[in-house]
Amino acid sequence: MKDLLRTSSSLVEGVETILNLQSKIESDASNKYLAMAAWLDRNGFDKTATYMYKQAEEEREHFLKVFKYITDMGGIAITPSVAEVQQEFASFKDVFEIALQNEIAVTQAVNKVIAKCRAENDYATENFMMWYVVEQREEEKNARRALELFELINENEATGKFELDLQISKIG
């Protein structure tokens, strides 16, 4: 049966496999941001928590976009399992250091998908993935900007955490 389905798909198996992996990576990113948002909420950073809830939703949309692409191209989209994610963070700043590292990892994964597309001469999927290249540039820039704010605003001063909560929520 799988061989019959494969003939009605323009995705080669290797590209389909790496797209399903990217789908999982995007889903995991959503869950990580959700955990960050919950931690921020618990620790009184209301505005930044709202920002992170939006990030979680955006990552979920990224996941669905890849997932739907696989099915649109006649492939078999695999619903990713929910992985355990970090629930506690050492500090307000730590949340954004981890967020930046996560975004860099997603960018590297996107690059691997594109490399596979090029190796397989899958120009349609490469074109589809270019949206993610642009998106990842923005995501990394935003995470770096949040960390820059920690350098500009001293969180240990009386109103520092309040000001950081306000300014980070305005990013993007």
C-alpha positions as CSV (number, residue, x, y, z in Angstrom):
1,M,0.0,0.0,0.0
2,K,2.8,2.4,0.9
3,D,4.3,1.9,-2.6
4,L,1.0,2.9,-4.2
5,L,0.8,6.0,-2.0
6,R,4.4,6.9,-2.8
7,T,3.6,7.0,-6.6
8,S,1.0,9.7,-6.0
9,S,3.4,11.9,-4.1
10,S,6.0,14.2,-5.6
11,L,7.9,14.1,-2.3
12,V,10.8,11.6,-2.3
13,E,11.0,9.6,0.8
14,G,14.0,11.3,2.2
15,V,12.4,14.8,1.9
16,E,9.2,13.5,3.4
17,T,11.2,12.1,6.4
18,I,13.1,15.3,7.0
19,L,9.9,17.4,6.7
20,N,8.2,15.2,9.3
21,L,11.3,15.8,11.5
22,Q,10.9,19.5,10.9
23,S,7.3,19.3,11.8
24,K,8.2,17.7,15.1
25,I,10.9,20.4,15.8
26,E,8.3,23.1,15.2
27,S,5.8,21.4,17.5
28,D,8.4,21.0,20.2
29,A,9.3,24.7,19.9
30,S,5.7,25.6,20.5
31,N,5.7,23.5,23.7
32,K,9.0,25.0,24.9
33,Y,7.6,28.5,24.4
34,L,4.4,27.5,26.2
35,A,6.4,26.2,29.2
36,M,8.4,29.5,29.2
37,A,5.1,31.5,29.1
38,A,3.8,29.5,32.1
39,W,7.0,30.1,34.1
40,L,6.9,33.8,33.2
41,D,3.2,34.0,34.3
42,R,4.0,32.2,37.6
43,N,6.8,34.7,38.3
44,G,4.8,37.8,37.7
45,F,6.1,38.8,34.2
46,D,2.6,39.2,32.8
47,K,3.5,41.1,29.6
48,T,6.4,38.9,28.7
49,A,4.2,35.8,29.4
50,T,1.7,37.2,26.9
51,Y,4.5,37.6,24.4
52,M,5.6,34.0,24.9
53,Y,2.1,32.7,24.6
54,K,2.0,34.4,21.2
55,Q,5.4,32.8,20.3
56,A,4.0,29.4,21.3
57,E,1.0,29.9,19.0
58,E,3.2,31.1,16.1
59,E,5.4,28.0,16.4
60,R,2.3,25.9,16.4
61,E,1.3,27.6,13.1
62,H,4.8,26.8,11.8
63,F,4.3,23.2,12.7
64,L,0.9,23.0,11.0
65,K,2.2,24.7,7.9
66,V,4.8,21.9,7.4
67,F,2.4,19.2,8.4
68,K,-0.2,20.5,5.9
69,Y,2.4,20.8,3.2
70,I,3.4,17.2,3.5
71,T,-0.3,16.1,3.0
72,D,-0.9,18.6,0.2
73,M,2.1,17.1,-1.6
74,G,0.6,13.6,-1.2
75,G,3.0,12.6,1.6
76,I,2.2,11.0,4.9
77,A,2.4,13.6,7.7
78,I,3.2,12.0,11.0
79,T,1.6,13.6,14.1
80,P,4.5,14.2,16.4
81,S,4.6,12.9,20.0
82,V,4.7,15.4,22.8
83,A,8.2,15.6,24.2
84,E,9.0,16.5,27.8
85,V,10.1,20.2,28.0
86,Q,11.9,22.2,30.6
87,Q,9.4,23.7,33.1
88,E,11.7,25.7,35.4
89,F,14.3,28.4,34.6
90,A,17.1,29.8,36.6
91,S,16.2,33.4,35.9
92,F,14.2,35.8,33.7
93,K,17.3,36.2,31.5
94,D,17.8,32.5,31.3
95,V,14.4,32.1,29.5
96,F,15.7,34.2,26.6
97,E,19.2,32.6,26.5
98,I,17.4,29.3,26.1
99,A,15.0,30.7,23.6
100,L,17.8,32.0,21.4
101,Q,19.6,28.6,21.5
102,N,16.3,27.0,20.5
103,E,15.8,29.4,17.6
104,I,19.4,28.7,16.4
105,A,18.7,25.0,16.5
106,V,15.5,25.5,14.5
107,T,17.4,27.5,11.9
108,Q,20.0,24.7,11.6
109,A,17.2,22.2,11.1
110,V,15.6,24.4,8.4
111,N,19.0,24.5,6.6
112,K,19.2,20.7,6.7
113,V,15.8,20.4,5.1
114,I,16.9,22.8,2.3
115,A,20.1,20.9,1.8
116,K,18.2,17.7,1.4
117,C,15.8,19.3,-1.0
118,R,18.8,20.5,-3.1
119,A,20.3,17.0,-3.0
120,E,17.0,15.6,-4.3
121,N,16.3,18.4,-6.8
122,D,13.0,19.1,-5.0
123,Y,12.7,22.7,-6.0
124,A,9.0,23.0,-4.9
125,T,9.8,22.0,-1.3
126,E,13.0,24.2,-1.3
127,N,10.8,27.1,-2.3
128,F,8.3,26.3,0.4
129,M,11.1,26.2,3.0
130,M,12.4,29.6,2.0
131,W,9.6,31.2,4.0
132,Y,11.1,29.5,7.1
133,V,14.5,31.0,6.3
134,V,13.1,34.5,6.4
135,E,11.0,33.7,9.5
136,Q,14.0,32.2,11.3
137,R,16.1,35.4,10.7
138,E,13.3,37.3,12.4
139,E,13.0,34.9,15.3
140,E,16.7,34.9,16.0
141,K,16.8,38.7,15.8
142,N,13.9,39.0,18.3
143,A,15.6,36.6,20.7
144,R,18.9,38.5,20.5
145,R,17.0,41.8,21.0
146,A,15.5,40.5,24.2
147,L,19.0,39.6,25.5
148,E,20.3,43.0,24.5
149,L,17.6,44.6,26.7
150,F,19.0,42.7,29.6
151,E,22.3,44.5,28.9
152,L,20.6,47.9,28.6
153,I,18.3,47.5,31.6
154,N,19.6,46.4,35.0
155,E,17.1,43.8,36.2
156,N,18.5,44.1,39.7
157,E,17.4,47.8,40.0
158,A,14.1,48.6,41.7
159,T,12.1,48.9,38.5
160,G,14.4,46.9,36.2
161,K,12.3,43.7,36.0
162,F,9.2,45.8,35.5
163,E,10.9,47.7,32.6
164,L,12.2,44.5,31.1
165,D,8.8,42.9,31.2
166,L,7.3,45.9,29.4
167,Q,10.1,46.3,26.8
168,I,10.4,42.6,25.9
169,S,6.7,42.5,25.3
170,K,7.1,45.1,22.6
171,I,9.6,43.1,20.5
172,G,8.5,42.0,17.0
